[in-house]
Amino acid sequence: MTEERPRSWTEADGPLPALYLGHGAPTLVDDERWTAELAAWASRLPRPRAVLIVSAHWESAPLTIGATDHRVGLTYDFYGFPERYYRVTYVPPGAPELAATVRALVPDTEPVAERADYGLDHGAYVPLLVMYPEADVPVLQISMPTLDPARLFALGRRLRPLREEGVLVVGSGFLTHGLPFLRDFRPQAAPPGWSREFDAWAAEAIARGDVEELMAFRERAPGMPYAHPTVEHFAPLFVALGAATDPEAPAETTVEGFWMGLAKRSFQVG
């Protein structure tokens, strides 16, 4: 969190990349390695004009726009953690203009809803606490209206023009998320075989830009269904891929390794 503050984005920088990142539980902010890697990643990017984030923790159809006034507070969508994690605050500027642009990018045939009372959930604010700790970058969270990879990819394509305006488009999940099958919940726990295998498969597919292979993860990926007994933490990947200028170009992995045995691999696509 002590990285040098990045310069602000300008049109000369061209489109910002789209990101898929692993946010983990609220306790991941106590992991020094992860916070250092994430802060360093943010410092290498121009400081965006705004962040548009899709979190694994907000599924709502139709597409729903969250709060543009972050004084509504955060959404503490987790249970059984020490009290200090429920006292965390993060109040960035709202992004009403970005919300209007998102509405304009969605076809008239598709409804868009609003939840002015929906504050950033932990899939959004946990990584942003590390990336932009001063809370000075406007943030807009939108819902994930489906878990279908092709439809999420199409959503990302619609959001693609935002990158040319200095908006950082982020899909926030976790590359493996088989919590029911973990036996060791220590942060340094050895990854189960299904977690290692899925991570290696995804890393190879991402490195060669094989969107078709990734979309077929339910049938083709080793480690399934243990790696994702429910798929909401993998699904935001397809928003990021759709937002890429060339989804089939190799992605740049920025964070790798495991936490509680789960793969925290994160990457950016240009």
Secondary structure as GFF3:
##gff-version 3
##sequence-region A 1 270
A	DSSP	three_ten_helix	11	13	.	.	.	ID=ss1
A	DSSP	beta_strand	18	22	.	.	.	ID=ss2
A	DSSP	three_ten_helix	26	30	.	.	.	ID=ss3
A	DSSP	alpha_helix	32	44	.	.	.	ID=ss4
A	DSSP	beta_strand	50	59	.	.	.	ID=ss5
A	DSSP	beta_strand	63	65	.	.	.	ID=ss6
A	DSSP	three_ten_helix	70	72	.	.	.	ID=ss7
A	DSSP	three_ten_helix	83	86	.	.	.	ID=ss8
A	DSSP	alpha_helix	96	105	.	.	.	ID=ss9
A	DSSP	beta_strand	112	114	.	.	.	ID=ss10
A	DSSP	alpha_helix	122	131	.	.	.	ID=ss11
A	DSSP	beta_strand	139	144	.	.	.	ID=ss12
A	DSSP	alpha_helix	149	163	.	.	.	ID=ss13
A	DSSP	beta_strand	167	173	.	.	.	ID=ss14
A	DSSP	three_ten_helix	179	181	.	.	.	ID=ss15
A	DSSP	alpha_helix	193	207	.	.	.	ID=ss16
A	DSSP	alpha_helix	211	215	.	.	.	ID=ss17
A	DSSP	alpha_helix	217	220	.	.	.	ID=ss18
A	DSSP	alpha_helix	236	243	.	.	.	ID=ss19
A	DSSP	beta_strand	252	255	.	.	.	ID=ss20
A	DSSP	beta_strand	258	259	.	.	.	ID=ss21
A	DSSP	beta_strand	262	263	.	.	.	ID=ss22
A	DSSP	beta_strand	266	269	.	.	.	ID=ss23
###
